[in-house]
């Protein structure tokens, strides 16, 4: 049976062993060292009480991301209070300069409301 003092000694011994171990540096993956690294940008947006082009109201959840390969924007459309999922749309046509701009993302999602699936 393990006593409380034995458990404390075991924890202290493990802590001492961990302190003696050599720390490992995080591994950073790069595709090519001669190319500049590109930090991803983008964000997530929630638009409440939006009036859709068909004059109904609802919610839009959008996510954007800019990477070295380009940009991608995903819009999800919902009825008020998330009562129903109305579909989604995503593509790579939003300019990289606009991935952090809430107004540009909202305009993009509204422009593609009819294209949702």
C-alpha positions as CSV (number, residue, x, y, z in Angstrom):
1,X,0.0,0.0,0.0
2,X,1.3,3.4,-0.9
3,X,1.5,5.9,1.9
4,X,1.2,9.6,1.5
5,X,4.9,10.2,2.3
6,X,5.8,7.6,-0.4
7,X,3.7,9.5,-2.9
8,X,5.3,12.8,-2.0
9,X,8.8,11.3,-2.3
10,X,7.9,9.8,-5.7
11,X,6.7,13.2,-7.0
12,X,9.8,14.9,-5.8
13,X,12.0,12.3,-7.4
14,X,10.2,12.7,-10.7
15,X,10.5,16.5,-10.5
16,X,14.2,16.2,-9.9
17,X,14.7,13.9,-12.9
18,X,12.7,16.3,-15.1
19,X,14.9,19.2,-14.0
20,X,18.0,17.3,-14.9
21,X,16.8,16.4,-18.4
22,X,18.0,18.6,-21.3
23,X,15.3,20.8,-22.7
24,X,14.5,20.3,-26.3
25,X,14.1,23.2,-28.6
26,X,10.8,23.4,-30.5
27,X,11.1,22.2,-34.1
28,X,10.2,24.7,-36.7
29,X,9.1,23.4,-40.1
30,X,10.0,25.5,-43.2
31,X,9.3,24.4,-46.7
32,X,12.3,26.3,-48.1
33,X,14.8,28.3,-46.2
34,X,15.4,30.8,-49.0
35,X,11.8,31.9,-49.2
36,X,10.5,34.5,-46.7
37,X,8.2,33.2,-44.0
38,X,4.6,34.4,-44.2
39,X,2.6,34.8,-41.0
40,X,-1.0,33.8,-41.5
41,X,-3.6,36.5,-40.9
42,X,-7.4,36.4,-40.7
43,X,-10.1,36.1,-38.2
44,X,-13.5,34.9,-37.1
45,X,-16.6,37.1,-37.3
46,X,-20.1,36.8,-35.9
47,X,-22.7,39.1,-37.5
48,X,-26.0,39.1,-35.6
49,X,-29.4,40.5,-36.9
50,X,-28.2,40.6,-40.5
51,X,-30.7,41.4,-43.2
52,X,-30.0,39.0,-46.1
53,X,-30.6,40.0,-49.7
54,X,-33.9,38.1,-49.7
55,X,-35.1,40.5,-46.9
56,X,-35.0,37.8,-44.2
57,X,-32.9,38.3,-41.1
58,X,-30.4,36.0,-39.5
59,X,-26.9,35.4,-38.4
60,X,-23.6,35.0,-40.4
61,X,-20.5,33.3,-39.0
62,X,-17.5,33.9,-41.1
63,X,-13.9,32.9,-41.0
64,X,-11.0,34.2,-43.1
65,X,-7.4,33.2,-43.5
66,X,-4.5,34.5,-45.5
67,X,-1.5,32.2,-46.0
68,X,1.4,32.0,-48.4
69,X,-0.8,30.1,-50.9
70,X,-3.6,32.7,-50.9
71,X,-6.7,33.6,-48.9
72,X,-9.9,31.7,-48.1
73,X,-13.2,32.9,-46.6
74,X,-16.0,30.7,-45.3
75,X,-19.5,32.1,-44.5
76,X,-22.1,30.1,-42.6
77,X,-25.7,31.4,-42.6
78,X,-28.3,30.8,-39.9
79,X,-31.9,31.7,-39.1
80,X,-32.4,33.9,-36.0
81,X,-31.3,32.4,-32.7
82,X,-29.6,29.6,-34.7
83,X,-33.0,28.0,-35.3
84,X,-31.9,26.6,-38.6
85,X,-28.7,26.3,-40.7
86,X,-29.3,28.1,-44.0
87,X,-26.2,26.9,-45.8
88,X,-22.6,28.0,-46.4
89,X,-20.3,29.5,-49.0
90,X,-16.6,29.7,-49.2
91,X,-14.0,30.7,-51.8
92,X,-10.6,32.4,-52.2
93,X,-11.7,35.7,-53.9
94,X,-11.5,38.0,-50.9
95,X,-8.3,40.1,-51.2
96,X,-5.7,39.3,-48.6
97,X,-5.8,42.9,-47.4
98,X,-9.4,42.5,-46.4
99,X,-9.2,39.3,-44.2
100,X,-9.2,41.3,-41.0
101,X,-11.8,43.9,-42.1
102,X,-15.2,43.0,-40.7
103,X,-17.1,45.3,-43.1
104,X,-15.4,43.7,-46.1
105,X,-16.1,40.2,-44.8
106,X,-19.8,41.0,-44.2
107,X,-20.1,42.5,-47.7
108,X,-18.4,39.4,-49.1
109,X,-20.8,37.1,-47.3
110,X,-23.9,39.1,-48.3
111,X,-22.8,39.2,-51.9
112,X,-22.5,35.4,-51.9
113,X,-25.7,34.6,-50.0
114,X,-27.4,33.3,-53.1
115,X,-24.4,31.0,-53.8
116,X,-24.7,29.1,-50.6
117,X,-25.1,25.4,-50.5
